[in-house]
Amino acid sequence: MATQFSGGIYVNTTFTGAIRSDIQSNLLAQLVTAGWTNCILLAGQGYGIVGAVTISIASPGVVTWPGNHGFLGGERIIFQIAAGGVMPTGLAVNTVYFVKYVNTTTHRLAATLGGADINTSGSTSGTITLNTESILLESATQTNVTNPIRVRLKDLLGNCINVFIENSAGTITAASTATSAGFMLPGAAKTFQIIATCYHFICLVPGSTAAREFVMAGMPYVPSFLASVTNIGYVLSNSTSDVSTTGCNSPRTSGIMDASSTANIQCIYNTSLLAIGNSTSNIGVGFPDWVLSISPTAGQKAYRWANDDLNSCDVLMQWGLTAITDEGKIKGQLFDIVWIGDAFVADATDTFNGHDWYNLTSNNTGNPRGGFWIATS
């Protein structure tokens, strides 16, 4: 098959992610720009949101937004505050509260769903950021798949923002646990890069292959001969947990995923979920991996043609249905990504075949030799 391009708007930009809500807010903004839709969190609730707010010192305390917050009541929210800031007495950072609707720009808070209003006292200073526990984003729908796929950006009060995949009906999901999620770790003055289209996105830290600094998610292209595909999607990272500093195989470092230390991955195909993670070894025929038309042996072999043109290929993706012991079958082809059979510096850019490209893989001379290049236009 030829390289499949998403078309539409291509996002390729950077942002600073000092705290978890920075990652949520920037992924939300850039994915919506790329063509994703911000979805209601639950029936009867509003949409995921992140923003700076003020909190009154009163009984009850009232949260005020600079514009329409979009809440309807019952949403789970979390506060974060800039270094040196002070929260009012009665409220704390990294704690889940529930929204009690007042009007379009203000609301009160409760410690439990429908519980008593929270009173505030003391004083407050610094920039207070409120983020919903989850932000739920929905991709566009491709021609050969019935439904779009959804990605949930979830703040579970740990070190990272957790990234989950789920179907558009919300009935196929692993979002209740972080043991198979993708992870993005914030840090002071840390720069993130996001590359996104209406079908998929990649978020990474330029110049780094460290754990918890790479996530890719979305849906692959499905060819027309794969009939009756209703749901398809994936999320993968380069870490096994919110606290792990051990990097795992990912497109940042390698052309294979199945290795002695396997990263967290979630895949959906029709009504089946494969969720893998929180383990140092998940090797099996059904472990998600790439299918590349390159030499299967190590060394300088068949990575270029006789005239020294580099060998390249499109990237197919395979996984078992619900377990790594299931047969790994090809489910689709990655949008906007090709494999080029030589080692390049990570984050290098180039222009060829009428598109601008970004190299995801860091100087990989292993087996297979080469790296993943993603179109950014």
N, C-alpha and C positions, 0 to 999 in steps of 0.2 A: 504494500500500500504506500501511497505517497504521504509526505508530511501533511498532517492535518492542522490547519490554522484556525484559531477561534474566530478571527475577524472581530469587528466592532472595536471597542476602546481597549487599548493596552495601557495598563498602569505600570510605571517603573519609577519608583521614587524612594526616598529615605525618610526616616523619622527618628526622633530621640525617644527611647523607652526607659525612662528612669524608674517608673513604678508600674505596677501591673495595669492600672487603668490607662496608662499611656498606650500600651500595646492594644488593649481593647478598642480605644477610641480611634486610633489610627487605622487599624485593620477594618473597623466599621466604615470609616470615611472612604478609604481607598477601594474597598470591595464594592460599595454602593456606586462609586464612580465607574468601576469596571463593568457594572451591569447586574450586580447581585441586589437582592431585595432584603431589607431589614424587616423581620417578621415579628408578629406578636409572640410574647413569651408563652402564654397559656390562654385558653379561652377565657374571655372576660378581663384580660389584662392588656397592658399597653406593650410598647416596643422596648427593646434594649436601648440604653442610652448611657453616655458618660459625659460629665460636665462639671464645671466649677459652680458651687452653690454657696449661699449664706444660710446660717442657722440662727434663729432668734434665741435670746435668753428669756425664756417665758414658760408658762404652764398652760397649755403644752408648748413645747418647742416647735417652731414652724420652719420648714426648709423652703427657701425661695430660689427659683431658677430665673435666669435672665430672659427666658422665653418659654414657650410651651414645652412642658416635660413629656407629655404624651401618656402619662400613667393613668390607669383607671382604678387602681387600688389592689393591694395584695402582692405587688411585685416585691421580690427579694432584692435588697440593695446593700451596698457596702461603702464605707467611707475610707478614704486615704487622704493624707495630709502631707504637705511639703515639709522637708526637714526643718525643725525649729518651730513648727506650728503647734497650736494648742487647740484641742477639741473642747467643746463645752462639757461641763460635768453632766453626766447622764447618758452620754454617747461615747463610743470608742471606735478606733479604727479596727479593721480586720474582724468585724463582727457583722453578722447578717441581721438586718432589720426589715420590717415590712411596711410598705407604703399605705397610708390612710389618706385617701383622696380628699382635697379641699376644693381646689379649682385648677385651672390649666397651668398656672405658674407656681402654685404652692401646695404643700402637702405636710401632713404630720407623720409620725412614725410610731410603730409598736414593736415590742420585742417578740411577739408571736402573731400569727395571722389573725386579724380581727381583734387583737388584744387592746389593752388600755393604752391611751396616749402616753408618750414619754415626755416628761418635763425636763427642762434644761436649766442650768444655773452656772454661776461662775463667769468666765469670760472665754473668748475665742480669738485666735489670731492665725495668720497664715492662710494660704489657699487650700480650701477644703474641696476635694473632688469626690463626687458621688458616682458610683458605677453600679449598674444592675449586675447581679451575680452572673447572669448569662446574657449574651447577645447572640441572636439566632439569625443567620443569614442564609438566603436561598439563591442558588445559581440560576442561570437561564436554563431552558429546556432544549436539548439537542434533537435533531430530526428523528433519530432512530431509537430514542428512549422516551418512555411515556411521561415520566415525572422528572422534575429537577431534583437536585440533592441539596441537603442543608448542612451547614457547618455551625457548630455551637462553640463560641468563645466563652469559657467558663472560668470564673474566679472562685477557686475552692479554698481560698485563704492560706495557700501555701506560698512557695517561692515564685511560682510561674503562673502564667495564663495557660489553661488547659484547652486543647483543641480536639473536638469530637466530630464525628460524622453521624448523620441520621437521615432517614428518608423524609420526604415532605409531609407525610402523615404523622410523623413522630412516633411511629409504632416499632421501628427498628433502630435501636440506639444503644450505645454503651455509655451514655453521658452520666449515669449515676455513680460512676467510679472513675478514678484517675489512673487505674492500673494499666490501661491500654491507650491513654491519651497521648497526643503530641504536646510538647512543652516549649514555651518561650519564656526565657528568664530575663527580667529587666535588670538594669544596672545604671548607676550614675553616669550620665553623659554617653550611654551606650547607643550606637547608631544601628538601626535596623534597615534592611532593604526589603521592599515588597514589590513583587512582580505578579500582576494579576490580569486575568481576562474574565469574561462572564461565566466561564466554566471551571476555572481552577486558579489557585494562587500558590506562591512560594514566599515564605518570610524567612530571612536569614540575617546573620550579622556579617557584613563584609570583612574579609581578612581573617575570619575565624572558622575553624571546624570543631569547636568545642561543643560538648554536650549541651542540650537545651537551647541551642541557638540555630536550629533549622527545623522548619515544618513545611510540608507541602500537602495540599488537600484540594479536593474537588471531584470532578468526574473525568474519566478518559473518553476519548472518541470511541463510539461503537459503530462498526460497519453494518451495512444494511442486511448482510447475510446472517447476522445474529438476530433472529426474529424474536419478538415478544419480550424484549428487555424492558421491565417496568421501572427498576431502580438500580442505579450503579454509582458508586463513589468510594473514595479512599481518603485516609489521612495517615501520614507517616512522619516520623521524627528521627532524631539521632540519639535518643536517650531512653532509658528504661523507667525513670521515675522523676518526680518533682525535685528530688534531692541528689540524684546521681550525677557525678561529675565524669563518669566514664562514657566517652563517645562511642557510638555504634555505627556500623556501616550505614551510609546514606548516600544520596547523589553528591554530597559535598566531598566524599572521600573515595568512593568506589563504584564500580559497575555491578556489584552484587549486593543484595540485602541479607541473604541467608549466610550467617557467619557464626563464629563461636559466641559472640555477644550480640544478640539481636535486639533491634530497636522496637519501640511500640508502634503497632500498625493496626488500623481498623479498615475493613473493606466490607462493602455491601454489594450484593448481587441479587436482584429481584427481592425475595423475602428473607434472604439468608445473610447473617452477620458473622464475619470472622474477626475476632478481636484478640490481639496478641500483645503481650507485654509483661512488664515487671518480672523479667526472667533473664538470666544470662545465657540461656540456650533454648531456642525454640526451633531447632533445625528439623526440617521435614519437607516432603515433596510438595506439600500444599502451602509452604511459607511464601508469602508474596514476594515476587522478584520480577526482574526485567527479562525480556526476550530480545536478544541482540544478534544481528547477523554478522558476527565477528569470529575470529579464531578462538576456540575453546581452550587453548593451551597458553602457558605463560611465555614471556620473553618477547623479543622483537620479531613477531611473526604475523604477517597478513594484516598489519595495521595500516599499510599503505599500498598503493598500486605500483606497477613497474615504472611508471613515469614520476613517482614520488607524490602523486596526489593522495591525500589522506582518505582512507576508507571511512565511510559514514553510513549510518542506517537510522531508520525510524525506531522508536522505542515502544515495544508491546509490553503489556503487564499481565501477569498470571497470578492466580492464587487458588487455594482450595476453598470449597464452599463454606464450611463452618469449622474446619479443623485442619491443622497442618498435616494430618495423616491422609486427608482427602487428596485426590488427584489435582495437581495444579493445572488448571485450564486457562487458556488465554481469554481474558474478558474484554480487552480493548487496547487502544493505542493512546499514548500520552499526547494531548494537544500541545502543539507549539514547541516540541522538544525533539532534538536529534542527538544521536551519539556520534562523536568524532573521534577517530582512533589514534589520538596522540595526546600527550600530556601538555597541559597549559596551566599557567598561573590562575588560581581561582579568582573569579570576578573580572577576568579579562573580557573585553568586548570586541566585537567585529561586525562587519556588514557583509552579507553574502546572500545570494538567492533572493534579492529584493527585500530583505528584512534586516533589522538590527538584532544582534544576538548577545547573550550574556553567558559566560562559562560558569557553571555551578561547581565543577569538580576541581579539587586542588591537586594539580601536578601528579596525576595518577599514572604511574608507570607499571602498576601491578597487572594482575590477570583478572579481567581484561584491561588492556592498556587503553586509556582515553578518558573521555568525560562527556557529561551532559551539557548541551547548550540549549538555552531557552530563548525563543523569539520575544523581543520586547517591542516590536512594532509589526 
